Each structure stands twice: as structure tokens, then as C-alpha cells.
């Protein structure tokens, strides 16, 4: 039954304005049909909307807020760059890069049929939360991680390697290092992304941990080039990531110990996964924190001295 305070024909903009928002997502939705000639107006609306939604909060907008605005307004790449610059966000930040988020989103949507059912089932969490950014060109590097299965039968893991250019994606070489029985890698047409799908030696039971590593290299890259940008790996689904390590280093002992602390089941994926070197519980599996190194599922503290994770 409709309450008198919320009549069925009331303008949603006015209702949200009454709740304290001078320009909110309801107003933004009414601007969706702006013509291409009004892109500057659309950018201004997005900027004001983000600031309004973040009023009284941090001086730097949260990823979730900006993403909500982008989802509704759908600005083009140029407008997104303007918005990010105006909001004072660092495009190279490891926790937020809207251009990359949209690129990965589109690529995963396009490639879902080829890696189904893994990416199709989990792609929302996948491209919005599993984002790692590197700031130097990779010559040859080993990506190593410990995972925990979150379903009764996990035998395949899908990922995306995000390179510095379309050309780099086409020439990137990827091969299994250990803990994999098979691996396929395919560049996404017209994108700086490489789809990776690997098979585990045997299916994992729910709550079971497994370590694997892959090697990817760019035969034409020169480490430390002035023009270098990043290479990031977005993985894995549907497993929980406990530790991300590069340069072929072994996971620290406290990470290996943490895998033994993992309960046998993860119905809600909201439990601590062990202790860090200081004896404090690690982040819960579903709680992202841009100040931590790692991926959004199964965050870990930066590795202790001697166990570089090369972020």
C-alpha cells in the first residue's frame, strides 16, 4: 500500500531532493537522453552528482559512488577522463581507474561466451573489484597466488591480463609455471587485454587451498622504459585470493599458515582468513580497502621485508 508521504505519481527527483539531495541519481537518470553535443553539460552533471552524493564524506570520492554515476550517465571515454581529472582522482591509482574498468567490462561481456560459465556468472564482482595495476613495463614475470575454492567443485580459473597497449596484448606470451595442468591465452580484439583460462591439476573442494603460478612476458619490452605504463592481472574467479606475489617469490610463511586457518566452507565469504605478521586478523573476504595491497577477495597485508610483492 502506498503511504501518503510517497504518492505514486510524485516526481522521483523531488522526492530525492526532499531527502536532502539537490542533484542525485534520480535527476541523473532524467539526463540520460542528452545529445552528444551536450557532453560537457553531462560531465558537469556527473561531477556535481558525485560531489553531492559524497557530501560530508572523504575529500576523494569512493569508487562505488563514481561507478554508480557512470552506470547511469554512461559518459564516453573523453568525458570520463574530464570527470576523473576534475574530481582530483589519480588515474594511475591501484584502486580506481574508470577507463580501465569500462574497458575490462566491455571485453568481459564480449568474451563471456568463450569462457563461460566462469566470467558470465561472476563478471560484476570480477571487473569492478579484481583490479591490480602495475607501473612499469614487464619483460618477463611470474604471477603467483594462493587461492581458496568457494564452491564445492573448482577446476578452472579465468583471468584477464591488462597490458599497456593493443600491440602489447597481441605479442604477450603467457605460459603455466606451476600448479596448472593447462593454460590458454587469447588477446581481446581491439583491446589491451589478454583473456587467460587455466585448469587446475585436480578439482578443489570447497574451502580447499591451492597455489599456482603463471609466467607472462613481452619479448619487445625494455624494463624501465620511460613510456611504460602497467600490466595488471585480474584473477581468479570463483576462488578467494589470499596472497598475490610477483617475481617468482614464494609466499611468506604467514600466508601459507593462513591457508590452513581457512574454514572448510565459505557460505557468505565474510570470515577472517588468518593472521598477519603482527597477529592481527586479516580483512574479511568481502571487505575491500584501497589502502591494502592485493585483490578484493582475501586481502593480505603487504609482504614482510624479504618477500617483495612488487606493487
C-alpha positions in Angstrom: 0.0 0.0 0.0 1.3 3.4 -0.9 1.9 5.7 2.0 0.6 9.4 1.9 4.2 10.5 2.2 5.2 8.7 -1.0 2.3 9.2 -3.5 2.6 7.0 -6.7 2.9 9.9 -9.1 5.4 12.0 -7.3 8.4 13.1 -9.2 11.4 11.0 -8.1 13.7 14.0 -8.4 11.6 16.0 -6.0 11.4 13.0 -3.6 15.1 12.7 -3.5 15.6 16.4 -3.3 13.3 16.4 -0.2 15.6 13.8 1.2 18.5 16.3 1.0 20.0 15.8 -2.5 20.0 18.8 -4.8 21.1 16.6 -7.7 21.1 12.9 -7.2 20.9 9.7 -9.2 17.1 10.2 -9.9 17.9 13.5 -11.5 20.8 12.0 -13.3 18.6 9.3 -14.9 16.4 12.0 -16.4 19.5 13.4 -18.1 20.3 10.1 -19.9 18.9 11.3 -23.2 21.2 14.3 -23.5 22.5 14.6 -27.1 26.2 14.1 -27.9 26.5 17.9 -28.3 25.8 18.3 -24.6 28.7 16.1 -23.3 30.2 19.0 -21.4 26.9 19.5 -19.7 26.7 15.8 -18.9 30.2 15.9 -17.4 29.3 18.8 -15.2 26.2 16.9 -14.1 28.2 13.8 -13.2 30.8 15.9 -11.3 28.1 17.7 -9.3 26.3 14.4 -8.6 29.4 12.7 -7.3 30.1 15.6 -5.0 26.6 15.7 -3.8 26.4 12.0 -3.1 29.7 12.3 -1.2 28.8 15.4 0.7 30.3 15.4 4.2 32.5 12.4 3.4 36.0 12.0 2.2 37.6 14.7 0.0 38.3 11.9 -2.5 35.2 10.2 -3.9 34.8 6.5 -3.4 34.9 4.1 -6.3 31.3 2.9 -5.7 29.9 6.4 -5.9 31.7 7.3 -9.1 30.8 3.9 -10.6 27.1 4.4 -9.8 27.1 7.8 -11.6 28.9 6.3 -14.6 26.5 3.4 -14.8 23.6 5.8 -15.1 25.0 8.5 -17.2 27.3 6.4 -19.4 29.8 9.2 -20.4 32.2 8.5 -23.2 35.9 7.9 -22.7 36.8 11.6 -23.1 34.1 12.7 -20.7 35.2 10.1 -18.1 38.8 11.5 -18.3 37.5 15.0 -17.7 35.4 13.9 -14.8 38.2 12.0 -13.2 40.6 14.9 -13.6 38.0 17.4 -12.2 37.4 15.2 -9.2 41.1 15.1 -8.4 41.4 11.3 -8.8 44.7 9.7 -9.7 44.1 7.7 -12.9 47.1 5.6 -12.1 45.8 4.7 -8.7 45.7 0.9 -7.9 42.1 1.3 -6.6 40.4 3.3 -9.3 40.8 3.8 -13.0 37.4 4.2 -14.7 38.7 3.9 -18.3 40.2 0.5 -17.4 37.1 -0.6 -15.6 34.9 0.2 -18.6 37.4 -1.5 -21.0 37.5 -4.6 -18.9 33.7 -4.6 -18.5 33.2 -4.4 -22.3 35.8 -7.0 -23.0 34.4 -9.5 -20.5 30.9 -9.0 -21.8 32.2 -9.7 -25.4 34.2 -12.7 -24.3 31.8 -14.3 -21.8 30.7 -16.9 -24.2 34.2 -18.2 -24.7 35.0 -18.6 -21.0 31.5 -19.4 -19.7 30.3 -20.1 -17.2 33.0 -18.6 -15.1 33.2 -15.0 -16.3 29.5 -14.7 -17.1 28.5 -15.8 -13.6 30.9 -13.6 -11.7 31.8 -10.8 -14.0 30.2 -8.0 -11.9 32.5 -8.7 -9.0 35.3 -9.6 -11.3 35.8 -6.4 -13.2 34.8 -4.0 -10.5 36.8 -5.4 -7.7 39.7 -7.5 -9.0 41.8 -4.7 -10.3 45.6 -4.7 -9.9 47.8 -2.0 -11.6 51.5 -2.1 -12.4 53.6 0.9 -13.2 56.5 -0.5 -15.1 56.8 -2.4 -18.3 57.1 -6.1 -17.8 59.9 -8.0 -19.6 59.2 -11.4 -18.0 57.4 -12.0 -14.8 55.9 -14.8 -12.7 52.5 -14.2 -11.2 51.9 -16.4 -8.2 48.9 -16.7 -5.9 47.3 -18.9 -3.3 43.5 -19.4 -3.8 40.7 -21.0 -1.7 37.8 -22.6 -3.5 34.5 -21.0 -2.7 32.4 -23.7 -4.4 32.2 -27.5 -4.0 34.0 -28.1 -7.3 36.5 -25.6 -8.7 38.7 -26.9 -11.5 39.1 -23.8 -13.8 40.1 -20.3 -13.2 39.7 -17.4 -15.7 41.6 -14.1 -15.7 42.4 -11.0 -17.7 45.9 -9.6 -18.1 45.7 -5.9 -18.8 48.7 -4.7 -20.8 49.9 -1.2 -21.9 48.5 -1.3 -25.4 46.7 -3.4 -28.0 50.0 -4.2 -29.6 51.4 -5.4 -26.3 48.4 -7.6 -25.8 48.9 -9.2 -29.2 52.6 -10.1 -28.5 52.2 -11.0 -24.8 53.4 -14.6 -24.1 51.7 -16.5 -21.3 52.6 -20.0 -20.1 51.9 -22.0 -16.9 54.6 -22.1 -14.4 53.4 -24.5 -11.7 50.1 -25.6 -10.2 48.4 -25.6 -13.6 47.6 -28.5 -15.8 46.7 -26.4 -18.9 46.6 -22.8 -19.9 45.1 -20.8 -22.9 45.6 -17.1 -23.6 43.8 -15.1 -26.2 44.1 -11.3 -26.9 40.8 -9.5 -27.0 40.3 -7.9 -30.4 40.9 -4.1 -30.3 41.7 -4.1 -26.6 44.8 -4.1 -24.5 43.6 -7.2 -22.7 44.5 -10.9 -22.8 42.0 -13.5 -21.7 43.6 -16.3 -19.7 42.0 -19.6 -18.7 43.8 -22.2 -16.8 42.9 -25.7 -15.5 44.0 -27.0 -12.1 45.6 -30.4 -11.8 42.5 -31.6 -9.9 39.2 -30.2 -8.8 39.3 -28.4 -5.4 36.7 -29.0 -2.7 35.0 -26.0 -1.1 37.5 -24.4 1.4 40.5 -26.1 -0.1 43.6 -24.0 -0.8 45.8 -24.3 -3.9 48.8 -22.3 -5.1 49.5 -21.7 -8.8 51.7 -19.5 -10.9 51.9 -18.3 -14.5 54.6 -16.5 -16.4 53.9 -13.7 -18.8 56.4 -11.8 -20.9 56.6 -9.2 -23.6 59.5 -10.0 -25.9 59.8 -6.4 -27.1 59.6 -4.7 -23.7 62.5 -3.0 -22.1 62.2 -2.8 -18.3 62.1 0.8 -17.0 61.2 2.4 -20.4 60.0 6.0 -20.0 56.9 5.0 -21.9 56.0 2.1 -19.7 52.6 2.1 -18.1 51.3 -1.1 -16.4 50.5 -4.7 -16.6 47.8 -5.9 -14.3 46.2 -9.4 -13.7 42.6 -9.7 -12.8 42.0 -13.1 -11.3 40.8 -15.5 -10.1 37.1 -16.4 -10.1 35.4 -18.1 -8.4 38.2 -18.5 -5.9 39.2 -16.3 -3.0 42.7 -14.7 -3.3 44.8 -14.9 -0.2 48.1 -13.6 -1.5 49.4 -12.0 -4.7 53.1 -12.2 -5.4 55.3 -11.4 -8.3 58.9 -12.0 -9.3 58.7 -15.8 -8.6 59.0 -15.3 -4.8 57.5 -18.0 -2.5 54.5 -16.9 -0.4 55.6 -15.9 3.1 55.1 -18.5 5.8 52.3 -16.5 7.4 50.3 -16.7 4.1 50.8 -20.5 4.0 49.7 -20.7 7.6 46.7 -18.6 6.8 45.5 -21.1 4.2 45.4 -23.7 6.9 43.2 -21.4 9.0 40.5 -21.1 6.4 37.3 -22.8 7.5 36.1 -25.7 5.4 33.2 -23.7 4.0 32.6 -20.1 3.0 28.8 -19.7 2.7 28.9 -15.9 2.9 32.6 -15.2 2.2 32.7 -12.9 5.2 35.1 -14.6 7.6 38.7 -13.7 8.5 41.2 -15.8 6.7 44.1 -15.9 9.2 46.6 -13.7 10.9 49.1 -11.2 9.6 52.7 -11.0 11.0 51.5 -8.6 13.7 49.0 -11.2 14.9 46.0 -9.2 13.7 43.2 -10.8 11.7 43.3 -10.2 8.0 40.5 -8.4 6.2 37.4 -10.4 5.7 37.0 -11.9 2.3 34.3 -9.4 1.1 35.6 -6.2 2.6 37.7 -4.1 0.1 40.1 -1.5 1.3 42.2 0.6 -1.1 44.9 1.0 1.5 45.7 -2.7 1.4 47.8 -4.5 -1.2 46.1 -7.3 -3.0 42.7 -8.1 -4.5 39.3 -7.6 -3.1 38.7 -11.2 -2.1 41.1 -12.2 0.7 43.1 -9.1 1.3 46.6 -9.5 2.9 49.0 -7.1 4.4 52.0 -6.1 2.3 54.5 -8.9 2.4 57.2 -8.6 5.1 60.7 -7.5 4.2 62.4 -10.1 2.1 59.1 -11.1 0.4 58.6 -8.4 -2.2 55.3 -8.4 -3.9 56.5 -5.7 -6.5 53.5 -3.4 -6.5 
